[in-house]
Amino acid sequence: MQASPNAVDGGAAAHEFRIAIPFGLPAVAGAIVSLAMCYGTVLVKEVFGIPTLGLNPHVQAVLMWSSALLAECAL
């Protein structure tokens, strides 16, 4: 008598759990974060009246370019 392939796990089929990321999601997310970093301080200043967010402009530029690089590589 030959054992069936499912005899080891009691007949239950093994299910694989996978997270499927839509194709353009990393590129769109990188572009949105880049735009938020670029125009975020201007928007907050004009809408809420807060003069600055307290973020160094050089750090803001690095974060903006890093997220733009993520969008470029995701394409």
C-alpha positions as CSV (number, residue, x, y, z in Angstrom):
1,M,0.0,0.0,0.0
2,Q,1.4,3.4,-1.0
3,A,0.9,6.5,1.1
4,S,-0.7,9.5,-0.5
5,P,1.3,12.8,-0.5
6,N,-1.1,14.4,1.9
7,A,-0.8,11.6,4.5
8,V,1.9,13.5,6.4
9,D,-0.2,16.5,7.3
10,G,-3.4,14.6,7.9
11,G,-4.9,15.4,4.5
12,A,-4.9,19.2,5.0
13,A,-3.5,21.1,2.1
14,A,-0.6,23.4,2.9
15,H,-1.5,27.0,2.2
16,E,1.2,29.6,1.4
17,F,0.6,33.1,2.8
18,R,1.9,35.8,0.4
19,I,1.5,39.5,0.4
20,A,1.0,40.8,-3.1
21,I,2.1,44.4,-3.6
22,P,0.5,46.0,-6.6
23,F,2.9,46.7,-9.5
24,G,3.3,50.5,-9.2
25,L,2.7,51.0,-5.5
26,P,6.4,51.6,-4.4
27,A,6.9,54.1,-7.2
28,V,3.7,56.0,-6.4
29,A,4.5,55.9,-2.7
30,G,8.0,57.3,-3.3
31,A,6.6,60.1,-5.5
32,I,4.0,61.0,-2.9
33,V,6.5,61.1,0.0
34,S,8.9,63.1,-2.2
35,L,6.2,65.7,-3.0
36,A,5.1,65.8,0.7
37,M,8.7,66.5,1.7
38,C,9.1,69.2,-0.9
39,Y,5.8,71.1,-0.5
40,G,4.9,70.0,3.0
41,T,6.5,73.0,4.7
42,V,4.9,75.5,2.3
43,L,1.5,73.8,2.7
44,V,1.7,73.8,6.5
45,K,2.8,77.4,6.6
46,E,-0.1,78.6,4.4
47,V,-2.9,76.4,5.7
48,F,-2.1,76.2,9.4
49,G,0.0,79.3,9.9
50,I,2.9,77.5,11.4
51,P,6.1,79.3,10.3
52,T,8.4,76.2,10.1
53,L,8.2,72.6,10.9
54,G,11.6,72.7,12.6
55,L,13.2,70.5,10.0
56,N,16.6,71.4,8.7
57,P,16.3,72.2,5.0
58,H,19.3,70.1,4.2
59,V,17.7,67.1,5.9
60,Q,14.5,67.8,4.2
61,A,16.3,67.8,0.8
62,V,18.0,64.5,1.6
63,L,14.7,62.9,2.5
64,M,13.0,64.3,-0.6
65,W,15.8,63.0,-2.9
66,S,15.9,59.6,-1.2
67,S,12.2,59.0,-1.7
68,A,12.5,60.2,-5.3
69,L,15.3,57.7,-5.7
70,L,13.0,55.0,-4.3
71,A,10.4,56.0,-6.9
72,E,12.9,56.0,-9.7
73,C,14.3,52.5,-8.8
74,A,10.8,51.1,-8.4
75,L,10.0,52.1,-12.0
